[in-house]
């Protein structure tokens, strides 16, 4: 389920973004970015509609996905 970022408090939104950008295996290339830079970058993507926050009801977890990935997931029926 998609969660509009504007529905989250500022503190909750930052927490979701920080958790996302601090995950192991996240690749930012050769440059080293600070946590604040990473958060600003992802926030910009959310504002521009390039990324969305999604909530998985089964695992009760949040994640951030690219807009194209979200569209693909919405078009693909789930196997039940």
C-alpha atoms as one frame of an Amber mdcrd trajectory, in Angstrom:
protein
   0.000   0.000   0.000   1.345   3.423  -0.946   1.607   5.970   1.879   1.643
   9.633   0.814   4.700  11.206   2.451   2.641  14.278   3.417   0.540  12.113
   5.737   3.554  11.389   7.975   4.798  13.713  10.669   8.152  15.333   9.972
   9.769  13.100  12.589   8.198   9.894  11.223   9.110  10.803   7.652  12.729
  11.466   8.576  12.837   8.157  10.461  11.551   6.229   7.447  14.039   7.953
   5.134  16.981   7.500   7.538  16.213   3.803   7.922  16.028   3.444   4.147
  19.301   5.253   3.362  21.207   3.443   6.105  20.382  -0.062   4.871  23.316
  -2.296   4.090  24.028  -2.661   0.407  22.801   0.791  -0.607  25.190   2.035
  -3.293  25.871   5.749  -3.689  28.816   5.425  -6.057  32.310   6.748  -5.422
  31.327   9.842  -3.422  30.631   9.582   0.297  27.459  11.423   1.319  26.472
  12.496   4.822  23.238  11.221   6.322  21.669  14.661   5.874  22.649  14.722
   2.177  21.129  11.281   1.646  17.929  12.298   3.440  17.648  15.487   1.336
  18.189  13.508  -1.855  15.450  10.987  -1.047  13.101  13.720   0.186  13.553
  15.481  -3.151  12.624  12.281  -4.963   9.468  11.954  -2.854   8.454  15.570
  -3.504   9.047  15.233  -7.260   7.075  11.971  -7.392  10.148   9.966  -8.421
   9.826   7.756  -5.331   7.064   6.660  -2.964   6.751   5.237   0.519   5.081
   1.839   0.659   3.823  -0.135   3.624   3.717  -3.930   3.569   0.804  -5.071
   5.724   2.098  -8.636   6.017   5.485  -7.675   7.429   4.333  -4.338   8.887
   7.356  -2.600   7.365   7.893   0.540   5.300  10.159   1.010   2.343  10.830
   3.564  -0.354  10.576   2.544  -3.987  11.105   4.272  -7.284   7.991   5.464
  -9.098   8.551   2.998 -11.934   8.946   0.101  -9.494   5.692   1.098  -7.775
   3.791   1.335 -11.076   5.076  -2.106 -12.053   4.019  -3.569  -8.712   0.532
  -2.073  -9.034   0.122  -3.513 -12.529   1.316  -6.996 -11.556  -1.373  -9.084
  -9.852  -0.317 -10.758  -6.600  -0.317 -14.536  -6.342  -2.651 -15.664  -3.572
